[in-house]
Amino acid sequence: MALLAAVTLDGVPENLALGVSLVGGVSLSLLVAIFFSNLPESLVGAVAMRESGLRPRIVVLTWVACAVLLAAAVVLGRGAASGLSEQVLAVALAFAGGAVLASLADTLMPEAFEHGRPLNAFATAAGFFLSFVLAV
């Protein structure tokens, strides 16, 4: 449940930012970053929920509800951002970027460093490099 909370709490600002980025055109790098940060979190969370004894149907419905909430955040972000200034949009995107990093640092990286040494550092650097390349 902690991973579900993390995905939801960092996913809402992320997806609001994705909606914001749709105002000026689709941000491929943001879309890819959000997808690749949320997918492993949700998979690990679903497995942990199953191992704790929840029925598969409940687990799937819980994550579907989370996905619907996050999709609604994209739509809300798009609608709310259409009249905002460049400076306000920059703050919203910076907040979402910070939320992504905080979620990764709190939920995924500790487990990755515990179980995935030494390649996890290279994978993290490669992910940031890919995001940079996609943003250019």
N, CA, C and O atoms as a GROMACS GRO file, in nm:
protein
  544
    1MET      N    1   0.082  -0.119   0.000
    1MET     CA    2   0.000   0.000   0.000
    1MET      C    3   0.086   0.126   0.000
    1MET      O    4   0.044   0.229  -0.051
    2ALA      N    5   0.207   0.118   0.057
    2ALA     CA    6   0.295   0.234   0.058
    2ALA      C    7   0.336   0.271  -0.085
    2ALA      O    8   0.343   0.390  -0.119
    3LEU      N    9   0.363   0.171  -0.168
    3LEU     CA   10   0.397   0.200  -0.306
    3LEU      C   11   0.278   0.257  -0.383
    3LEU      O   12   0.296   0.344  -0.469
    4LEU      N   13   0.158   0.211  -0.354
    4LEU     CA   14   0.039   0.268  -0.416
    4LEU      C   15   0.027   0.415  -0.378
    4LEU      O   16  -0.001   0.500  -0.463
    5ALA      N   17   0.049   0.446  -0.251
    5ALA     CA   18   0.045   0.585  -0.207
    5ALA      C   19   0.153   0.667  -0.276
    5ALA      O   20   0.129   0.780  -0.318
    6ALA      N   21   0.273   0.610  -0.289
    6ALA     CA   22   0.382   0.683  -0.354
    6ALA      C   23   0.351   0.709  -0.501
    6ALA      O   24   0.372   0.819  -0.551
    7VAL      N   25   0.300   0.607  -0.570
    7VAL     CA   26   0.266   0.624  -0.711
    7VAL      C   27   0.158   0.731  -0.726
    7VAL      O   28   0.165   0.814  -0.817
    8THR      N   29   0.061   0.729  -0.639
    8THR     CA   30  -0.048   0.826  -0.647
    8THR      C   31   0.000   0.966  -0.609
    8THR      O   32  -0.029   1.063  -0.680
    9LEU      N   33   0.074   0.978  -0.499
    9LEU     CA   34   0.117   1.110  -0.453
    9LEU      C   35   0.217   1.176  -0.546
    9LEU      O   36   0.213   1.297  -0.564
   10ASP      N   37   0.306   1.098  -0.606
   10ASP     CA   38   0.396   1.161  -0.702
   10ASP      C   39   0.336   1.160  -0.842
   10ASP      O   40   0.375   1.240  -0.927
   11GLY      N   41   0.242   1.069  -0.868
   11GLY     CA   42   0.182   1.061  -1.001
   11GLY      C   43   0.089   1.175  -1.032
   11GLY      O   44   0.081   1.218  -1.147
   12VAL      N   45   0.018   1.225  -0.932
   12VAL     CA   46  -0.074   1.336  -0.959
   12VAL      C   47   0.003   1.459  -1.006
   12VAL      O   48  -0.033   1.514  -1.110
   13PRO      N   49   0.108   1.506  -0.935
   13PRO     CA   50   0.180   1.621  -0.989
   13PRO      C   51   0.249   1.590  -1.123
   13PRO      O   52   0.257   1.677  -1.210
   14GLU      N   53   0.299   1.467  -1.138
   14GLU     CA   54   0.361   1.430  -1.266
   14GLU      C   55   0.260   1.442  -1.379
   14GLU      O   56   0.290   1.502  -1.483
   15ASN      N   57   0.144   1.386  -1.360
   15ASN     CA   58   0.046   1.386  -1.468
   15ASN      C   59  -0.017   1.522  -1.487
   15ASN      O   60  -0.056   1.556  -1.598
   16LEU      N   61  -0.026   1.602  -1.381
   16LEU     CA   62  -0.065   1.742  -1.400
   16LEU      C   63   0.038   1.812  -1.490
   16LEU      O   64   0.003   1.887  -1.580
   17ALA      N   65   0.166   1.784  -1.463
   17ALA     CA   66   0.272   1.843  -1.545
   17ALA      C   67   0.265   1.792  -1.688
   17ALA      O   68   0.290   1.868  -1.782
   18LEU      N   69   0.231   1.666  -1.706
   18LEU     CA   70   0.215   1.613  -1.841
   18LEU      C   71   0.102   1.687  -1.912
   18LEU      O   72   0.115   1.723  -2.029
   19GLY      N   73  -0.008   1.710  -1.842
   19GLY     CA   74  -0.117   1.788  -1.899
   19GLY      C   75  -0.073   1.929  -1.931
   19GLY      O   76  -0.110   1.985  -2.034
   20VAL      N   77   0.007   1.988  -1.842
   20VAL     CA   78   0.061   2.122  -1.866
   20VAL      C   79   0.148   2.122  -1.991
   20VAL      O   80   0.141   2.215  -2.072
   21SER      N   81   0.229   2.018  -2.007
   21SER     CA   82   0.320   2.014  -2.122
   21SER      C   83   0.244   1.998  -2.253
   21SER      O   84   0.296   2.030  -2.359
   22LEU      N   85   0.120   1.947  -2.245
   22LEU     CA   86   0.040   1.932  -2.366
   22LEU      C   87  -0.004   2.067  -2.422
   22LEU      O   88  -0.041   2.077  -2.539
   23VAL      N   89   0.001   2.172  -2.338
   23VAL     CA   90  -0.037   2.306  -2.384
   23VAL      C   91   0.058   2.352  -2.494
   23VAL      O   92   0.014   2.408  -2.594
   24GLY      N   93   0.186   2.328  -2.475
   24GLY     CA   94   0.285   2.371  -2.574
   24GLY      C   95   0.326   2.260  -2.670
   24GLY      O   96   0.425   2.276  -2.740
   25GLY      N   97   0.255   2.152  -2.674
   25GLY     CA   98   0.293   2.037  -2.756
   25GLY      C   99   0.334   1.923  -2.664
   25GLY      O  100   0.373   1.946  -2.550
   26VAL      N  101   0.325   1.802  -2.713
   26VAL     CA  102   0.352   1.684  -2.631
   26VAL      C  103   0.501   1.679  -2.595
   26VAL      O  104   0.587   1.694  -2.681
   27SER      N  105   0.528   1.657  -2.468
   27SER     CA  106   0.664   1.643  -2.419
   27SER      C  107   0.696   1.494  -2.414
   27SER      O  108   0.661   1.426  -2.317
   28LEU      N  109   0.762   1.444  -2.515
   28LEU     CA  110   0.794   1.302  -2.523
   28LEU      C  111   0.882   1.258  -2.407
   28LEU      O  112   0.862   1.150  -2.350
   29SER      N  113   0.979   1.340  -2.371
   29SER     CA  114   1.068   1.301  -2.262
   29SER      C  115   0.993   1.291  -2.130
   29SER      O  116   1.020   1.200  -2.052
   30LEU      N  117   0.899   1.382  -2.105
   30LEU     CA  118   0.822   1.374  -1.981
   30LEU      C  119   0.732   1.252  -1.982
   30LEU      O  120   0.720   1.183  -1.880
   31LEU      N  121   0.669   1.224  -2.095
   31LEU     CA  122   0.582   1.106  -2.105
   31LEU      C  123   0.661   0.977  -2.080
   31LEU      O  124   0.616   0.890  -2.005
   32VAL      N  125   0.778   0.966  -2.141
   32VAL     CA  126   0.861   0.846  -2.123
   32VAL      C  127   0.909   0.836  -1.978
   32VAL      O  128   0.908   0.728  -1.920
   33ALA      N  129   0.950   0.949  -1.919
   33ALA     CA  130   0.998   0.947  -1.781
   33ALA      C  131   0.889   0.905  -1.684
   33ALA      O  132   0.913   0.826  -1.593
   34ILE      N  133   0.768   0.957  -1.705
   34ILE     CA  134   0.657   0.921  -1.617
   34ILE      C  135   0.624   0.773  -1.632
   34ILE      O  136   0.603   0.704  -1.533
   35PHE      N  137   0.619   0.725  -1.755
   35PHE     CA  138   0.587   0.585  -1.777
   35PHE      C  139   0.690   0.494  -1.711
   35PHE      O  140   0.654   0.401  -1.639
   36PHE      N  141   0.818   0.522  -1.735
   36PHE     CA  142   0.921   0.433  -1.684
   36PHE      C  143   0.945   0.449  -1.535
   36PHE      O  144   1.006   0.361  -1.474
   37SER      N  145   0.899   0.558  -1.475
   37SER     CA  146   0.911   0.566  -1.329
   37SER      C  147   0.792   0.500  -1.261
   37SER      O  148   0.807   0.443  -1.153
   38ASN      N  149   0.675   0.507  -1.321
   38ASN     CA  150   0.555   0.451  -1.258
   38ASN      C  151   0.538   0.302  -1.283
   38ASN      O  152   0.483   0.231  -1.198
   39LEU      N  153   0.582   0.252  -1.397
   39LEU     CA  154   0.564   0.110  -1.428
   39LEU      C  155   0.630   0.019  -1.326
   39LEU      O  156   0.563  -0.069  -1.273
   40PRO      N  157   0.759   0.036  -1.296
   40PRO     CA  158   0.819  -0.054  -1.197
   40PRO      C  159   0.758  -0.038  -1.058
   40PRO      O  160   0.742  -0.136  -0.985
   41GLU      N  161   0.724   0.087  -1.022
   41GLU     CA  162   0.662   0.108  -0.891
   41GLU      C  163   0.531   0.031  -0.881
   41GLU      O  164   0.504  -0.034  -0.780
   42SER      N  165   0.451   0.039  -0.985
   42SER     CA  166   0.322  -0.028  -0.981
   42SER      C  167   0.336  -0.181  -0.985
   42SER      O  168   0.261  -0.252  -0.919
   43LEU      N  169   0.433  -0.230  -1.062
   43LEU     CA  170   0.455  -0.375  -1.066
   43LEU      C  171   0.501  -0.428  -0.930
   43LEU      O  172   0.451  -0.529  -0.882
   44VAL      N  173   0.596  -0.357  -0.869
   44VAL     CA  174   0.645  -0.398  -0.737
   44VAL      C  175   0.532  -0.388  -0.635
   44VAL      O  176   0.517  -0.476  -0.549
   45GLY      N  177   0.454  -0.281  -0.644
   45GLY     CA  178   0.342  -0.265  -0.551
   45GLY      C  179   0.238  -0.374  -0.567
   45GLY      O  180   0.186  -0.425  -0.468
   46ALA      N  181   0.208  -0.411  -0.691
   46ALA     CA  182   0.109  -0.517  -0.715
   46ALA      C  183   0.158  -0.651  -0.662
   46ALA      O  184   0.081  -0.726  -0.601
   47VAL      N  185   0.285  -0.680  -0.683
   47VAL     CA  186   0.341  -0.806  -0.633
   47VAL      C  187   0.338  -0.807  -0.480
   47VAL      O  188   0.303  -0.908  -0.418
   48ALA      N  189   0.375  -0.695  -0.419
   48ALA     CA  190   0.374  -0.688  -0.272
   48ALA      C  191   0.231  -0.703  -0.218
   48ALA      O  192   0.211  -0.766  -0.115
   49MET      N  193   0.134  -0.645  -0.287
   49MET     CA  194  -0.005  -0.658  -0.244
   49MET      C  195  -0.051  -0.804  -0.254
   49MET      O  196  -0.121  -0.854  -0.166
   50ARG      N  197  -0.011  -0.871  -0.361
   50ARG     CA  198  -0.047  -1.013  -0.376
   50ARG      C  199   0.019  -1.097  -0.267
   50ARG      O  200  -0.044  -1.185  -0.209
   51GLU      N  201   0.147  -1.070  -0.240
   51GLU     CA  202   0.218  -1.147  -0.139
   51GLU      C  203   0.162  -1.123   0.001
   51GLU      O  204   0.178  -1.207   0.090
   52SER      N  205   0.096  -1.009   0.021
   52SER     CA  206   0.036  -0.980   0.152
   52SER      C  207  -0.100  -1.048   0.169
   52SER      O  208  -0.161  -1.040   0.275
   53GLY      N  209  -0.147  -1.114   0.060
   53GLY     CA  210  -0.269  -1.192   0.071
   53GLY      C  211  -0.391  -1.133   0.003
   53GLY      O  212  -0.498  -1.193   0.008
   54LEU      N  213  -0.378  -1.018  -0.060
   54LEU     CA  214  -0.493  -0.962  -0.131
   54LEU      C  215  -0.526  -1.045  -0.255
   54LEU      O  216  -0.436  -1.099  -0.320
   55ARG      N  217  -0.653  -1.054  -0.285
   55ARG     CA  218  -0.695  -1.129  -0.404
   55ARG      C  219  -0.653  -1.055  -0.530
   55ARG      O  220  -0.648  -0.932  -0.531
   56PRO      N  221  -0.621  -1.129  -0.638
   56PRO     CA  222  -0.578  -1.065  -0.762
   56PRO      C  223  -0.678  -0.961  -0.814
   56PRO      O  224  -0.638  -0.856  -0.864
   57ARG      N  225  -0.805  -0.989  -0.801
   57ARG     CA  226  -0.907  -0.895  -0.849
   57ARG      C  227  -0.898  -0.761  -0.777
   57ARG      O  228  -0.908  -0.655  -0.839
   58ILE      N  229  -0.879  -0.765  -0.646
   58ILE     CA  230  -0.867  -0.642  -0.566
   58ILE      C  231  -0.742  -0.566  -0.606
   58ILE      O  232  -0.744  -0.443  -0.619
   59VAL      N  233  -0.633  -0.637  -0.625
   59VAL     CA  234  -0.507  -0.573  -0.665
   59VAL      C  235  -0.524  -0.503  -0.799
   59VAL      O  236  -0.486  -0.387  -0.813
   60VAL      N  237  -0.579  -0.572  -0.897
   60VAL     CA  238  -0.597  -0.515  -1.030
   60VAL      C  239  -0.691  -0.394  -1.024
   60VAL      O  240  -0.663  -0.290  -1.084
   61LEU      N  241  -0.802  -0.409  -0.953
   61LEU     CA  242  -0.897  -0.297  -0.944
   61LEU      C  243  -0.836  -0.176  -0.874
   61LEU      O  244  -0.864  -0.062  -0.911
   62THR      N  245  -0.753  -0.199  -0.775
   62THR     CA  246  -0.687  -0.089  -0.705
   62THR      C  247  -0.595  -0.013  -0.800
   62THR      O  248  -0.596   0.110  -0.802
   63TRP      N  249  -0.516  -0.087  -0.879
   63TRP     CA  250  -0.422  -0.020  -0.970
   63TRP      C  251  -0.495   0.042  -1.089
   63TRP      O  252  -0.450   0.143  -1.142
   64VAL      N  253  -0.606  -0.015  -1.130
   64VAL     CA  254  -0.686   0.048  -1.236
   64VAL      C  255  -0.743   0.180  -1.185
   64VAL      O  256  -0.743   0.280  -1.257
   65ALA      N  257  -0.791   0.182  -1.062
   65ALA     CA  258  -0.843   0.306  -1.003
   65ALA      C  259  -0.733   0.412  -0.996
   65ALA      O  260  -0.757   0.530  -1.022
   66CYS      N  261  -0.612   0.369  -0.961
   66CYS     CA  262  -0.498   0.462  -0.957
   66CYS      C  263  -0.471   0.517  -1.097
   66CYS      O  264  -0.447   0.637  -1.113
   67ALA      N  265  -0.475   0.430  -1.198
   67ALA     CA  266  -0.451   0.474  -1.336
   67ALA      C  267  -0.557   0.572  -1.383
   67ALA      O  268  -0.526   0.669  -1.452
   68VAL      N  269  -0.682   0.548  -1.346
   68VAL     CA  270  -0.790   0.640  -1.384
   68VAL      C  271  -0.769   0.776  -1.318
   68VAL      O  272  -0.787   0.880  -1.382
   69LEU      N  273  -0.732   0.776  -1.190
   69LEU     CA  274  -0.704   0.901  -1.120
   69LEU      C  275  -0.591   0.978  -1.188
   69LEU      O  276  -0.600   1.100  -1.206
   70LEU      N  277  -0.487   0.907  -1.226
   70LEU     CA  278  -0.372   0.973  -1.289
   70LEU      C  279  -0.406   1.023  -1.429
   70LEU      O  280  -0.358   1.129  -1.470
   71ALA      N  281  -0.489   0.949  -1.502
   71ALA     CA  282  -0.534   0.997  -1.633
   71ALA      C  283  -0.619   1.123  -1.618
   71ALA      O  284  -0.609   1.215  -1.698
   72ALA      N  285  -0.702   1.126  -1.514
   72ALA     CA  286  -0.782   1.246  -1.488
   72ALA      C  287  -0.692   1.364  -1.455
   72ALA      O  288  -0.725   1.478  -1.490
   73ALA      N  289  -0.580   1.340  -1.388
   73ALA     CA  290  -0.486   1.447  -1.357
   73ALA      C  291  -0.426   1.507  -1.484
   73ALA      O  292  -0.402   1.628  -1.490
   74VAL      N  293  -0.403   1.425  -1.586
   74VAL     CA  294  -0.353   1.477  -1.714
   74VAL      C  295  -0.456   1.572  -1.775
   74VAL      O  296  -0.422   1.682  -1.820
   75VAL      N  297  -0.580   1.529  -1.776
   75VAL     CA  298  -0.687   1.611  -1.834
   75VAL      C  299  -0.702   1.740  -1.754
   75VAL      O  300  -0.716   1.848  -1.812
   76LEU      N  301  -0.699   1.730  -1.622
   76LEU     CA  302  -0.710   1.848  -1.536
   76LEU      C  303  -0.593   1.943  -1.559
   76LEU      O  304  -0.611   2.064  -1.568
   77GLY      N  305  -0.474   1.886  -1.567
   77GLY     CA  306  -0.355   1.969  -1.593
   77GLY      C  307  -0.363   2.041  -1.725
   77GLY      O  308  -0.325   2.158  -1.735
   78ARG      N  309  -0.412   1.973  -1.826
   78ARG     CA  310  -0.427   2.035  -1.959
   78ARG      C  311  -0.528   2.148  -1.954
   78ARG      O  312  -0.505   2.256  -2.008
   79GLY      N  313  -0.641   2.124  -1.888
   79GLY     CA  314  -0.744   2.227  -1.880
   79GLY      C  315  -0.701   2.346  -1.796
   79GLY      O  316  -0.726   2.461  -1.832
   80ALA      N  317  -0.635   2.318  -1.683
   80ALA     CA  318  -0.595   2.426  -1.592
   80ALA      C  319  -0.479   2.507  -1.645
   80ALA      O  320  -0.464   2.625  -1.611
   81ALA      N  321  -0.395   2.448  -1.728
   81ALA     CA  322  -0.273   2.515  -1.771
   81ALA      C  323  -0.290   2.601  -1.894
   81ALA      O  324  -0.201   2.678  -1.928
   82SER      N  325  -0.401   2.588  -1.962
   82SER     CA  326  -0.414   2.660  -2.089
   82SER      C  327  -0.404   2.811  -2.074
   82SER      O  328  -0.364   2.878  -2.169
   83GLY      N  329  -0.438   2.867  -1.958
   83GLY     CA  330  -0.432   3.012  -1.942
   83GLY      C  331  -0.318   3.060  -1.855
   83GLY      O  332  -0.312   3.178  -1.820
   84LEU      N  333  -0.226   2.972  -1.818
   84LEU     CA  334  -0.118   3.010  -1.726
   84LEU      C  335   0.002   3.067  -1.800
   84LEU      O  336   0.024   3.038  -1.918
   85SER      N  337   0.079   3.148  -1.730
   85SER     CA  338   0.199   3.208  -1.789
   85SER      C  339   0.312   3.106  -1.796
   85SER      O  340   0.305   3.000  -1.734
   86GLU      N  341   0.414   3.140  -1.872
   86GLU     CA  342   0.532   3.052  -1.887
   86GLU      C  343   0.600   3.027  -1.753
   86GLU      O  344   0.645   2.916  -1.726
   87GLN      N  345   0.607   3.129  -1.668
   87GLN     CA  346   0.674   3.116  -1.539
   87GLN      C  347   0.599   3.018  -1.448
   87GLN      O  348   0.661   2.935  -1.381
   88VAL      N  349   0.467   3.027  -1.446
   88VAL     CA  350   0.388   2.937  -1.363
   88VAL      C  351   0.398   2.795  -1.415
   88VAL      O  352   0.407   2.700  -1.336
   89LEU      N  353   0.397   2.779  -1.547
   89LEU     CA  354   0.413   2.645  -1.606
   89LEU      C  355   0.549   2.586  -1.570
   89LEU      O  356   0.559   2.467  -1.542
   90ALA      N  357   0.654   2.669  -1.570
   90ALA     CA  358   0.787   2.622  -1.535
   90ALA      C  359   0.792   2.572  -1.391
   90ALA      O  360   0.854   2.471  -1.361
   91VAL      N  361   0.725   2.644  -1.300
   91VAL     CA  362   0.720   2.602  -1.160
   91VAL      C  363   0.646   2.469  -1.147
   91VAL      O  364   0.690   2.381  -1.074
   92ALA      N  365   0.535   2.455  -1.217
   92ALA     CA  366   0.459   2.330  -1.211
   92ALA      C  367   0.541   2.213  -1.262
   92ALA      O  368   0.540   2.106  -1.202
   93LEU      N  369   0.612   2.233  -1.371
   93LEU     CA  370   0.695   2.125  -1.426
   93LEU      C  371   0.813   2.093  -1.334
   93LEU      O  372   0.850   1.976  -1.321
   94ALA      N  373   0.871   2.194  -1.272
   94ALA     CA  374   0.982   2.171  -1.178
   94ALA      C  375   0.933   2.093  -1.056
   94ALA      O  376   1.002   2.005  -1.006
   95PHE      N  377   0.813   2.127  -1.007
   95PHE     CA  378   0.756   2.055  -0.894
   95PHE      C  379   0.734   1.909  -0.930
   95PHE      O  380   0.764   1.820  -0.850
   96ALA      N  381   0.681   1.884  -1.048
   96ALA     CA  382   0.658   1.746  -1.090
   96ALA      C  383   0.788   1.670  -1.105
   96ALA      O  384   0.797   1.553  -1.068
   97GLY      N  385   0.890   1.736  -1.159
   97GLY     CA  386   1.021   1.671  -1.170
   97GLY      C  387   1.077   1.634  -1.034
   97GLY      O  388   1.133   1.526  -1.016
   98GLY      N  389   1.061   1.724  -0.937
   98GLY     CA  390   1.104   1.695  -0.801
   98GLY      C  391   1.027   1.581  -0.739
   98GLY      O  392   1.082   1.500  -0.665
   99ALA      N  393   0.896   1.574  -0.770
   99ALA     CA  394   0.814   1.465  -0.718
   99ALA      C  395   0.860   1.331  -0.774
   99ALA      O  396   0.862   1.231  -0.702
  100VAL      N  397   0.896   1.328  -0.902
  100VAL     CA  398   0.948   1.205  -0.963
  100VAL      C  399   1.075   1.162  -0.892
  100VAL      O  400   1.089   1.046  -0.854
  101LEU      N  401   1.168   1.255  -0.874
  101LEU     CA  402   1.295   1.221  -0.809
  101LEU      C  403   1.274   1.177  -0.664
  101LEU      O  404   1.337   1.082  -0.618
  102ALA      N  405   1.186   1.246  -0.593
  102ALA     CA  406   1.159   1.208  -0.453
  102ALA      C  407   1.100   1.068  -0.445
  102ALA      O  408   1.138   0.989  -0.358
  103SER      N  409   1.007   1.037  -0.534
  103SER     CA  410   0.946   0.905  -0.533
  103SER      C  411   1.048   0.797  -0.565
  103SER      O  412   1.053   0.693  -0.499
  104LEU      N  413   1.129   0.821  -0.665
  104LEU     CA  414   1.231   0.723  -0.701
  104LEU      C  415   1.331   0.704  -0.587
  104LEU      O  416   1.368   0.591  -0.555
  105ALA      N  417   1.375   0.814  -0.526
  105ALA     CA  418   1.473   0.806  -0.419
  105ALA      C  419   1.416   0.736  -0.296
  105ALA      O  420   1.489   0.668  -0.224
  106ASP      N  421   1.287   0.752  -0.272
  106ASP     CA  422   1.227   0.697  -0.151
  106ASP      C  423   1.179   0.553  -0.168
  106ASP      O  424   1.192   0.473  -0.076
  107THR      N  425   1.125   0.520  -0.285
  107THR     CA  426   1.062   0.388  -0.300
  107THR      C  427   1.143   0.288  -0.380
  107THR      O  428   1.150   0.171  -0.343
  108LEU      N  429   1.203   0.330  -0.488
  108LEU     CA  430   1.269   0.233  -0.576
  108LEU      C  431   1.420   0.221  -0.554
  108LEU      O  432   1.474   0.111  -0.555
  109MET      N  433   1.487   0.333  -0.534
  109MET     CA  434   1.634   0.326  -0.527
  109MET      C  435   1.686   0.247  -0.408
  109MET      O  436   1.782   0.171  -0.424
  110PRO      N  437   1.626   0.261  -0.289
  110PRO     CA  438   1.680   0.180  -0.178
  110PRO      C  439   1.674   0.029  -0.207
  110PRO      O  440   1.770  -0.044  -0.180
  111GLU      N  441   1.564  -0.016  -0.262
  111GLU     CA  442   1.552  -0.158  -0.294
  111GLU      C  443   1.646  -0.196  -0.409
  111GLU      O  444   1.705  -0.304  -0.408
  112ALA      N  445   1.659  -0.106  -0.506
  112ALA     CA  446   1.750  -0.134  -0.618
  112ALA      C  447   1.894  -0.145  -0.570
  112ALA      O  448   1.967  -0.232  -0.616
  113PHE      N  449   1.934  -0.058  -0.479
  113PHE     CA  450   2.071  -0.065  -0.428
  113PHE      C  451   2.092  -0.186  -0.338
  113PHE      O  452   2.203  -0.237  -0.326
  114GLU      N  453   1.986  -0.231  -0.275
  114GLU     CA  454   1.996  -0.350  -0.190
  114GLU      C  455   2.009  -0.478  -0.274
  114GLU      O  456   2.085  -0.568  -0.239
  115HIS      N  457   1.934  -0.484  -0.385
  115HIS     CA  458   1.928  -0.608  -0.463
  115HIS      C  459   1.999  -0.603  -0.597
  115HIS      O  460   2.026  -0.709  -0.654
  116GLY      N  461   2.030  -0.486  -0.650
  116GLY     CA  462   2.075  -0.480  -0.788
  116GLY      C  463   2.215  -0.431  -0.812
  116GLY      O  464   2.247  -0.391  -0.924
  117ARG      N  465   2.298  -0.433  -0.712
  117ARG     CA  466   2.432  -0.381  -0.730
  117ARG      C  467   2.508  -0.456  -0.835
  117ARG      O  468   2.477  -0.573  -0.854
  118PRO      N  469   2.602  -0.401  -0.905
  118PRO     CA  470   2.643  -0.263  -0.920
  118PRO      C  471   2.573  -0.195  -1.039
  118PRO      O  472   2.594  -0.076  -1.063
  119LEU      N  473   2.492  -0.268  -1.113
  119LEU     CA  474   2.435  -0.215  -1.235
  119LEU      C  475   2.328  -0.110  -1.213
  119LEU      O  476   2.295  -0.036  -1.307
  120ASN      N  477   2.274  -0.099  -1.093
  120ASN     CA  478   2.168  -0.002  -1.071
  120ASN      C  479   2.216   0.141  -1.089
  120ASN      O  480   2.140   0.225  -1.138
  121ALA      N  481   2.339   0.171  -1.051
  121ALA     CA  482   2.392   0.306  -1.071
  121ALA      C  483   2.403   0.338  -1.220
  121ALA      O  484   2.370   0.448  -1.262
  122PHE      N  485   2.448   0.242  -1.298
  122PHE     CA  486   2.458   0.263  -1.443
  122PHE      C  487   2.321   0.277  -1.507
  122PHE      O  488   2.302   0.358  -1.598
  123ALA      N  489   2.226   0.198  -1.461
  123ALA     CA  490   2.090   0.206  -1.514
  123ALA      C  491   2.028   0.342  -1.482
  123ALA      O  492   1.959   0.400  -1.565
  124THR      N  493   2.052   0.392  -1.362
  124THR     CA  494   2.000   0.524  -1.324
  124THR      C  495   2.061   0.632  -1.412
  124THR      O  496   1.990   0.718  -1.463
  125ALA      N  497   2.191   0.628  -1.429
  125ALA     CA  498   2.258   0.726  -1.514
  125ALA      C  499   2.209   0.716  -1.658
  125ALA      O  500   2.189   0.818  -1.724
  126ALA      N  501   2.190   0.595  -1.708
  126ALA     CA  502   2.140   0.576  -1.844
  126ALA      C  503   1.998   0.632  -1.858
  126ALA      O  504   1.965   0.690  -1.962
  127GLY      N  505   1.916   0.615  -1.757
  127GLY     CA  506   1.780   0.669  -1.761
  127GLY      C  507   1.780   0.821  -1.767
  127GLY      O  508   1.705   0.880  -1.845
  128PHE      N  509   1.864   0.885  -1.686
  128PHE     CA  510   1.873   1.030  -1.691
  128PHE      C  511   1.928   1.077  -1.825
  128PHE      O  512   1.882   1.178  -1.879
  129PHE      N  513   2.026   1.005  -1.879
  129PHE     CA  514   2.081   1.042  -2.009
  129PHE      C  515   1.975   1.028  -2.120
  129PHE      O  516   1.964   1.115  -2.206
  130LEU      N  517   1.899   0.920  -2.116
  130LEU     CA  518   1.792   0.902  -2.215
  130LEU      C  519   1.688   1.013  -2.206
  130LEU      O  520   1.642   1.063  -2.308
  131SER      N  521   1.651   1.052  -2.084
  131SER     CA  522   1.557   1.162  -2.067
  131SER      C  523   1.613   1.291  -2.125
  131SER      O  524   1.541   1.369  -2.187
  132PHE      N  525   1.741   1.313  -2.104
  132PHE     CA  526   1.806   1.434  -2.158
  132PHE      C  527   1.805   1.431  -2.311
  132PHE      O  528   1.773   1.531  -2.375
  133VAL      N  529   1.840   1.317  -2.367
  133VAL     CA  530   1.842   1.305  -2.514
  133VAL      C  531   1.702   1.326  -2.573
  133VAL      O  532   1.687   1.394  -2.674
  134LEU      N  533   1.602   1.269  -2.509
  134LEU     CA  534   1.466   1.286  -2.559
  134LEU      C  535   1.418   1.431  -2.545
  134LEU      O  536   1.335   1.476  -2.624
  135ALA      N  537   1.470   1.503  -2.446
  135ALA     CA  538   1.428   1.642  -2.425
  135ALA      C  539   1.491   1.738  -2.526
  135ALA      O  540   1.437   1.845  -2.552
  136VAL      N  541   1.603   1.699  -2.583
  136VAL     CA  542   1.673   1.789  -2.677
  136VAL      C  543   1.609   1.794  -2.810
  136VAL      O  544   1.656   1.865  -2.899
   0.00000   0.00000   0.00000
